[in-house]
Amino acid sequence: MRKIFQLLCLLIIITSLNACSSDKDQDNGVNSDELSYTLNTGASANELLSDSRFSKIIIEAIYVDGFKPEQASLNNLLSFLNNRLHKPGGISIIEREIPAQALGSYSITEVRQLEDNIRTQFSVDDTLAIFVLFTDDSNENDSGNSVILGTAYRNTSLVMFQKTIEELSGGLNQPSRVNVETAVYEHEFAHIMGLVNIGTALQSDHEDDTNSAHCNVDGCLMNAQLETFNPLNMMNIMGSGIAQLDAQCIADLQANGGK
């Protein structure tokens, strides 16, 4: 199994921040009727990007009681996906609340186990299903000023550490909640779309040599430099708007069936 990436993303805290991560899980395959949801991160990038197998997407968004994402952030995510994915049948979100889990913190193993217990939507026929969990606690690997905001941990599975996101946004001298949520959600979805070079092949040399699965273009949504921010600059960075995918990342997606 490929080493867990300590990836992204965007933000926050007093010195440097590992805001997101991408984990590679393994499975032995897909049966004839449905796409397995326990493949490696990025393994289903083409199925996600193109309409060759699936013409529509359903996102099962499950949030722990009290940690519902902002509707504006979900709307921004839908817009992002519609701009990049060929899904003529549409992309929709089903939201569902679950009780507090009282785990104290989450390991990715615990996240996987929880998904296995509560996931109800699966990729079959012309519909690709994506599972997104919004948690009531932090990642177990958070330490001091290094925190994880989200992880793409399977081919159609993501976790957003919503409690951590909320603690680091929306308050005095903090970036807006919607901006932070949007940035993290879009970044994690871009990983299951195969960026950078984890299922969607490079069309040009723009992967960061020292930060796997990141783009080396300044200002790109997938750039590893967005992990380390001086808090004095944080509001200026988020105030300028959400980072976008650069032309080279978009070219990679388009070559793998995306827009």
C-alpha positions as CSV (number, residue, x, y, z in Angstrom):
1,M,0.0,0.0,0.0
2,R,1.3,3.3,-1.0
3,K,2.4,5.5,1.9
4,I,-0.3,7.8,3.2
5,F,0.2,11.2,1.8
6,Q,0.0,14.2,4.2
7,L,-1.5,16.5,1.6
8,L,-3.2,19.8,1.6
9,C,-4.6,22.1,1.7
10,L,-5.3,25.3,2.4
11,L,-4.9,26.7,5.7
12,I,-4.4,27.5,8.9
13,I,-3.0,27.9,12.2
14,I,-0.2,29.4,14.0
15,T,2.9,28.3,12.0
16,S,2.4,25.5,9.5
17,L,-0.5,23.3,8.7
18,N,-1.0,19.9,7.1
19,A,-4.5,20.7,6.2
20,C,-5.4,17.6,4.3
21,S,-4.2,14.2,3.5
22,S,-4.8,11.5,0.8
23,D,-4.7,7.9,1.9
24,K,-4.4,4.9,-0.4
25,D,-6.4,1.9,0.5
26,Q,-6.4,-1.4,-1.5
27,D,-8.9,-3.9,-2.6
28,N,-8.9,-6.8,-4.9
29,G,-11.3,-5.6,-7.5
30,V,-14.7,-4.8,-8.9
31,N,-17.5,-7.2,-9.6
32,S,-19.5,-7.2,-12.8
33,D,-22.3,-5.1,-11.5
34,E,-20.9,-2.4,-9.4
35,L,-17.8,-0.3,-8.8
36,S,-16.0,-1.3,-5.6
37,Y,-15.7,1.6,-3.2
38,T,-12.6,0.2,-1.5
39,L,-10.1,0.9,-4.2
40,N,-7.1,3.2,-4.0
41,T,-7.5,7.0,-3.9
42,G,-7.6,8.1,-7.6
43,A,-8.3,4.6,-8.9
44,S,-11.7,5.6,-10.3
45,A,-10.7,9.0,-11.6
46,N,-11.8,8.2,-15.2
47,E,-15.1,6.9,-14.0
48,L,-15.6,10.1,-12.0
49,L,-14.5,12.5,-14.7
50,S,-16.1,11.0,-17.9
51,D,-19.5,9.7,-18.8
52,S,-18.2,6.5,-20.4
53,R,-19.5,4.3,-17.6
54,F,-21.5,6.6,-15.3
55,S,-23.7,9.5,-16.5
56,K,-24.6,10.8,-13.1
57,I,-23.3,11.2,-9.5
58,I,-24.9,11.0,-6.2
59,I,-23.0,12.3,-3.2
60,E,-24.0,10.8,0.2
61,A,-23.1,13.6,2.6
62,I,-23.3,12.3,6.2
63,Y,-22.7,14.7,9.0
64,V,-22.4,14.1,12.7
65,D,-25.1,15.9,14.7
66,G,-24.1,19.5,15.1
67,F,-21.5,19.5,12.4
68,K,-23.5,20.1,9.2
69,P,-21.6,21.9,6.5
70,E,-22.7,25.3,5.2
71,Q,-25.2,25.0,2.3
72,A,-23.2,27.7,0.4
73,S,-20.1,25.5,0.6
74,L,-22.0,22.5,-0.8
75,N,-23.4,24.7,-3.5
76,N,-19.8,25.8,-4.4
77,L,-18.7,22.2,-4.5
78,L,-21.5,21.3,-6.9
79,S,-20.5,24.2,-9.1
80,F,-16.9,23.0,-9.1
81,L,-17.8,19.5,-10.0
82,N,-20.2,20.5,-12.7
83,N,-17.4,22.6,-14.3
84,R,-15.0,19.6,-14.3
85,L,-17.0,16.4,-14.7
86,H,-19.0,15.0,-17.7
87,K,-22.2,13.9,-16.0
88,P,-25.1,14.7,-18.3
89,G,-27.5,13.0,-15.8
90,G,-26.5,15.5,-13.2
91,I,-24.8,15.6,-9.8
92,S,-26.9,15.6,-6.6
93,I,-26.3,15.5,-2.8
94,I,-28.2,13.5,-0.3
95,E,-27.7,14.7,3.3
96,R,-28.1,12.6,6.4
97,E,-27.4,13.2,10.1
98,I,-25.9,10.6,12.4
99,P,-25.5,10.7,16.2
100,A,-22.3,11.9,17.9
101,Q,-19.6,9.2,17.7
102,A,-17.7,10.1,20.9
103,L,-14.4,8.7,19.6
104,G,-12.3,11.5,20.9
105,S,-10.5,11.6,17.6
106,Y,-10.6,9.7,14.3
107,S,-8.1,7.3,12.8
108,I,-8.5,6.6,9.1
109,T,-9.1,3.0,10.1
110,E,-12.1,4.1,12.2
111,V,-13.4,6.3,9.4
112,R,-13.3,3.3,7.0
113,Q,-15.1,1.2,9.6
114,L,-17.8,3.8,10.1
115,E,-18.3,4.1,6.4
116,D,-18.7,0.4,6.0
117,N,-21.4,0.5,8.7
118,I,-23.4,3.5,7.5
119,R,-22.8,3.9,3.7
120,T,-26.0,3.3,1.8
121,Q,-25.2,4.6,-1.7
122,F,-23.1,2.5,-4.1
123,S,-21.9,2.9,-7.7
124,V,-24.1,0.7,-9.9
125,D,-25.8,1.0,-13.3
126,D,-25.3,4.6,-14.6
127,T,-24.8,6.2,-11.2
128,L,-21.5,6.7,-9.4
129,A,-21.8,7.2,-5.6
130,I,-19.5,9.2,-3.5
131,F,-19.4,9.0,0.3
132,V,-18.4,12.1,2.4
133,L,-18.3,12.1,6.2
134,F,-18.3,15.3,8.2
135,T,-16.9,14.5,11.6
136,D,-17.5,15.7,15.2
137,D,-13.8,15.4,16.1
138,S,-10.3,15.8,14.8
139,N,-7.8,13.5,13.1
140,E,-5.8,11.4,15.5
141,N,-2.6,12.6,13.9
142,D,-3.2,16.3,14.7
143,S,-0.3,17.6,16.8
144,G,0.2,21.2,18.0
145,N,0.1,23.5,15.0
146,S,-0.2,20.6,12.5
147,V,-3.8,19.6,11.8
148,I,-5.6,17.7,9.1
149,L,-8.8,19.2,7.6
150,G,-9.7,16.5,5.2
151,T,-8.6,13.2,3.7
152,A,-9.4,11.4,0.4
153,Y,-8.9,7.8,1.6
154,R,-10.6,5.6,-1.0
155,N,-11.6,5.9,-4.6
156,T,-15.0,7.3,-3.8
157,S,-14.6,8.2,-0.2
158,L,-13.7,11.3,1.7
159,V,-13.7,12.6,5.3
160,M,-13.9,16.2,6.3
161,F,-12.8,16.9,9.9
162,Q,-15.6,19.4,10.3
163,K,-15.0,20.2,14.0
164,T,-11.4,21.3,13.1
165,I,-12.6,23.3,10.1
166,E,-15.1,25.1,12.3
167,E,-12.6,25.9,15.0
168,L,-10.3,27.5,12.5
169,S,-12.8,29.6,10.5
170,G,-15.6,32.0,10.9
171,G,-14.4,33.8,14.0
172,L,-12.6,37.1,14.7
173,N,-9.4,37.4,12.5
174,Q,-10.2,34.0,10.9
175,P,-11.1,33.3,7.3
176,S,-14.8,32.8,6.5
177,R,-16.4,29.4,7.2
178,V,-17.6,29.1,3.6
179,N,-14.2,29.9,2.1
180,V,-12.4,27.3,4.2
181,E,-15.0,24.6,3.7
182,T,-15.1,25.2,-0.1
183,A,-11.3,25.1,-0.4
184,V,-11.0,21.9,1.6
185,Y,-14.0,20.1,-0.1
186,E,-12.8,21.0,-3.6
187,H,-9.2,20.0,-2.8
188,E,-10.2,16.6,-1.5
189,F,-12.6,15.9,-4.4
190,A,-9.7,16.8,-6.8
191,H,-7.7,14.0,-5.2
192,I,-10.3,11.3,-6.1
193,M,-10.4,12.9,-9.5
194,G,-6.7,11.7,-9.7
195,L,-4.8,14.9,-8.9
196,V,-1.9,15.2,-8.8
197,N,-0.6,12.2,-10.7
198,I,-2.5,9.7,-8.4
199,G,-4.9,8.2,-11.1
200,T,-5.0,11.0,-13.6
201,A,-1.7,11.1,-15.6
202,L,0.4,14.2,-16.0
203,Q,0.2,15.9,-19.4
204,S,3.1,18.2,-18.4
205,D,5.7,18.2,-15.6
206,H,4.0,20.0,-12.8
207,E,4.0,17.6,-9.9
208,D,5.9,19.0,-6.9
209,D,9.1,16.9,-6.6
210,T,9.2,17.2,-2.8
211,N,5.4,17.0,-2.1
212,S,3.8,14.1,-3.8
213,A,0.3,14.6,-5.2
214,H,0.7,18.4,-5.3
215,C,1.0,20.8,-8.1
216,N,4.1,23.0,-8.3
217,V,2.3,26.0,-9.8
218,D,2.0,28.9,-7.5
219,G,-1.6,29.7,-6.6
220,C,-3.1,26.4,-7.8
221,L,-5.6,24.7,-5.6
222,M,-3.3,21.7,-5.5
223,N,-0.1,23.6,-4.6
224,A,1.7,22.3,-1.5
225,Q,2.8,25.9,-0.6
226,L,-0.8,26.5,0.5
227,E,0.0,24.2,3.5
228,T,2.2,26.8,5.2
229,F,0.8,30.2,6.0
230,N,1.9,32.9,8.3
231,P,-1.2,33.8,10.4
232,L,-0.7,37.4,9.6
233,N,-1.3,36.7,5.9
234,M,-4.1,34.2,6.3
235,M,-7.0,36.7,6.0
236,N,-5.4,38.3,2.9
237,I,-5.0,34.9,1.3
238,M,-8.6,33.8,1.9
239,G,-9.9,37.3,1.3
240,S,-8.6,37.1,-2.3
241,G,-11.0,34.2,-3.0
242,I,-10.7,30.4,-3.2
243,A,-7.7,29.1,-5.1
244,Q,-8.5,27.6,-8.5
245,L,-7.0,24.7,-10.4
246,D,-4.3,25.9,-12.7
247,A,-4.2,25.2,-16.5
248,Q,-1.9,22.2,-16.1
249,C,-4.2,20.5,-13.6
250,I,-7.2,21.2,-15.8
251,A,-5.3,19.8,-18.8
252,D,-4.7,16.6,-16.9
253,L,-8.4,16.2,-16.0
254,Q,-9.4,16.9,-19.6
255,A,-7.1,14.2,-20.9
256,N,-8.7,11.7,-18.5
257,G,-12.2,12.4,-19.5
258,G,-13.0,15.6,-17.6
259,K,-13.9,19.1,-18.8
